[in-house]
Amino acid sequence: MVVAVFLGLLGLGAARAQDSSPSSPIVMVVHGGAGTILKRNMTPELEASYQEKLSEGLLAGYRILAAGGSSVDAVVATIRIFEDSPLFNAGKGAVFTAEGKNELDASIMVGSTRQAGAVAGVTGIKNPITAARAVMEATPHVLLAGKGAELFAAEQGIELVDPSYFFTQRRWDALERAREAERVEVREAEPEKENPKGSGGAFGTVGALALDREGVLTAGTSTGGMTNKRHGRVGDSPIIGAGTYANEHCAASGTGHGEFFIRWAVSYDICARVELQGMAIDEAAELVINQELKQVGGSGGVIALDNKGNLSMPFNTEGMYRGYIRDNGKPVVQIYK
């Protein structure tokens, strides 16, 4: 009898110890685009605007995580803030295609289940990341494009807007400069010419990663693509494994020349090295971005986060809008090298 009671108490103590096991650290990481971002081209006011908006996005996601919310909720809330800002090449601040339209892409992926959703080439969805989440949660599909994605968004009650909502003079002027560059037979407009005030060039894509208390990683990315792109062109941001990827070990979101990120499966490659080769997150991300991608002429950067809360934010351009926040609730934001 005494032995039985002792064993029972031992079992109860073990159960309590298991119940009181520490939860996962919470972390959020964001990017707002990589490119030729030089301090000498940045006004103090514009620099402050980027820092404030990146901090706002980080804090929005952090509050959700700190309250015990999911990494999915945190990523969507953060990216929506960036999509609503004209500062970034996503949502309201999207660049124009060669036809003078705004075509938006977004994707999201949950590491614990490998569930994913994406939309591509949409012109009337106010927050494409919300539509991407709906594709993930309300359909058996991963990617919906164009009119079909917009019809689906309407069915889901997702906010739609007239395409004129996405017009900004700064992005229209960038298109005009790109068109002029073509007329004088310059193959491609340089980021410095396209955005003399350091706005991030064609790589103003936004992304967010989150690790919640349950240890679940989520990655999300949203973009307006490349200035003066051919009508119908789709880059890496809505392509799972290219611009966005998450598994149980790692999450990644990229910004850069999308064709390279697609062909080199950048986000997947980083996470595969962490999962299959046991690489540290920083080693894997640095290797892919600053060695392999750079060697073949691919420009851009990535944010990456592992399931222990370790993060990496490498880029091979002059700068990348980026930041992170941990359990202490203090956002850290960086722009230049």
N, C-alpha and C positions, 0 to 999 in steps of 0.2 A: 504493500500500500504506500509506504513511504517512498519507495523507489518510483512508483507510478506518479506520485505527486511531484517528485523531484524532476522526473522526465517531462511532466506536463509543464512545470514552470520553466524548464529549460527551453522547451519548444515555444512557449509564450514569449520568453525573452528574445529568442531568435527571430520570431515573427515581428516583435516590436522593433528590433534592430533593423530588420529588413524594411519595415514601414518607414523608419526614420532616416533611411539612406538619403544622402544629399541628392538634390535634383541637379540637372544639367545647368551649367552656366548659361546665361542668356547673352547673345551677341548679335549685333546687326552690322552689316557692312554695305556700303553703297558706292556707286560711281555715277558720274554725270557726264561721261565722255572723255576721250583721250584725243590729243592732237597737238598742234603747234600752239601751246598755251604759254606765253612768255610774260613775265612780270612787267617788262618794259612796255608791252602793248595793253596792259590792263589798267584801267582807271581805278583809283581807290574805291569809288562808289560801286563799280561793277564787281570788283573783287569781294567787297563786303556783301553784295547781293547773293553771290554764289555761296559764300560761307554761311550766310543766314539760311538760305533755302536748303542746303545740304544738312545743316544742323536741324532744321525743322523736320525734314524727312526722317532723320535718325531718331529724333525724340518721339515722333509719332509711332514708329515701330517699337521703340523701346517701351513705351507706356503699355502697349498691348502685351508684350512679352513679360514685363514686370508684374502685370496683373494676372499672369498665368495663361494668357491667350496663346493661340497657335502661331507658328512661324508663317503659315499661309496668310493669316489675317495681317500679320505685321508687314510682310512683303507687299501685299496689295495696298495697304494703307500708305506705306512709304512711297511706292511708285506712283500712286494717284496724285500725291502732292507734287511730284516732279512733272507729271503729265499736265497738271493744271498751271504750270509756270512757263512763261515764254522764254525762260533762260535756257532750257534744254531742248535738244532735238528729239522730242517725244510729245505727243498730245498737242497742246496749245502752241508749243514752239517748234513744231515739225518743219523740216525743210520742204522745198518744192521739187516736184519731178520736172522733167523736160517739158511736159505739157502744162506746167503751171498748176499742178494739183498737189494735195497733201495725201500721201498714202502711208498708213500707219501699220506697224507690226508689233506684236507683243507675245510673250510666252511665260509660262510658270511651270515649275516641276517640284514635286515633293519627294525627298530622298527616301523616306521610310517605305513608301509604297510604289515608287517609280511612276506614280500618276503624273500626267502632264496635259497641258492644254495650251493652245496658241491660236492667234488670228493673224492674218496677213492681208495687206493691200486694202485695208478698210478706210473709208473716207468720211464716215458720219458717226462713228462711235466716240463719244467724248473721252472715255477712259478705256483704251484697248486692254489694259491689264485686267480689268474687271470682266471683260468679255472672254479673255483667255482662261480665267478661272472658271467661268461658267461652262466653257467647252470641256474643261477637265472634270467638272463635277456633275454636269447634267447631260452629257452625251457619251457614247462609247468611242468617240473619235479623239484625236490629238490636235489636228490642225484644220480650221475652217478659213476660207479665203474669200475676199471680195464681197459680192452681193449676198452670197449665202451666209457669210459670217454676220452681215448686218441684219438680215432677216431673222437669224437665230437670236441676235442680241435684242431685237425688238420683241420677240416672243418671250424672252426672259425678263422683260421690263427694264433692261439696261438703258441708261440715258443716251439718247441720240441727239445730234446737233446738225445744223446746216453746215456744209463744208466750209462756208465762209468764216466759221468760228475759229478755224485754225490759221487764218491769215495773220501774219505779222510782217511789218514793213522791213524789218531787218533780214528776215529770211527771203523775202521777195527781192530785195537788193542783192543778196548773195546769188540768187538765180540769175539775175540780170548780168552780174559780173561773170558768172560761169558761161552764160551764152556768148558774151563778148569775147571771152577767152577762146571759145570754139571758133568764132568768126575770124580770129587772127591765127587760127591753126595751132593753138596751144593744145596739146593733147588733154591736159587735165588741169583745172584750176588749183593752184597751190592753196593750202589752208591759210597761209598768211594773207593772201590777197582776198580770199573769201571772207575772212573774219578778222579784220585788222584790229579789233578790240579784244582779241583773245577769247572768243566765244566757243572755241573748241572745234572749229572746222566741221568736216563732214561726220565727225565721230562723236557727236553730242548725245549718243544713246545713253539711256539711264538703266541702272540695274540695282537690285537689292538682294541680299542674302540674310537669312535669319536662322538662328539656333534657339529653340524654345526650351522651356523647363523640362519637357518630356524627352529632350535630346533629338528632336526632329528637325532636320535641315530642309529649307525651302529656298529655291532660287527663282528670280523673276527678272525679265528684261523687257524694255519698251523703247521703240525708236520710230523716227520718221524717215529713216534710210539715208540716202546720199543726195546731196544737192544735184539737180539736173540729171538724175538717174532716168534711164529708159522707163517708159510707162510699163507697169507690171513687174518691174524688177523686185525681187525679194532677196533680202540679205540674210545674215546669220541669226538675227535676234529671235525670229519665231521658229528657228530650226533647233529642235532638241538635240543636244550633243555638240552643236556648233556655238551658238551664242548663249545658250542656257543648258545647265545640266545639274542634277543632284542625285546622289545615292545615299546609302546609310552612313557613308564615311566622309563625304565631301559635297560641297555645292560651289558652283562657279557661274559667273556672268561676265560676258565680254563686251568690249566696245572697240571698234576699229574697222578696218577694211574687210567687210563681211565675206567677200569671196574667199579670202584666205582662211578666215575662221571656219567657213564651211568645209573647205577642202582638207584642212588639217584637223577638223573635229576638235577644236581647241578646248572647249569646256569639258567634253568627255575625256579627252586625253589627260588633262590635269587630274581629274577625279580617278581615272583608271590607274594612274601611277600611284596615287595615294592608296587605293584599295588593293591593287594587285601586286605592286612592288614595295609597298610599305614606305614610300617616300614621305618625308615631311611636307606639309602643304606648301610652305614657302619654296622649298627646293623644287617641287613639281611645277609650280606656277612660274617661277623664274626660268626654269629650263625651257618650258614651252614658249614663253613670250619673248625672252631676251636672248635665246639661242636659236631654237628651231624655227620659230616664226620669223624672227628678224633675218635669219640667213636666207630666207626665200623672198624677202621683200615685203612681208606682211607687217603693217603698222597697226598699233593699238595697244590695248591693255586689258587686264582682267582683275576681278576681285574673286577671291577664293576663301573658303571657310571650312574647317573640318569639324568633326563631331565632338572634339574636346574644347572647341572655342579658339583654336589657333587660326590666324588669318594671314592673308597675303594680298598685296595690291600692286603687282608689277606692271610696268608699261615700257614700251620702247620708243615713245614719242617725247616731245619736250615737256609735256605735262599731262595730268589726268585729274579731273575733279573727283575726289574720293574722300571717304571718311568711315569711321566706325564708332560704335558705342558698346560698352560692356556693362556689367552689373552695377558699376558705380554711377551710371546715368549721366556721365559727362561725355558729350560728343567730341570727337577729334576729327578735324577737317583739314585736308591738305589739297594743294592745287599743283604746285610746281615740283620739279625734280628735287 
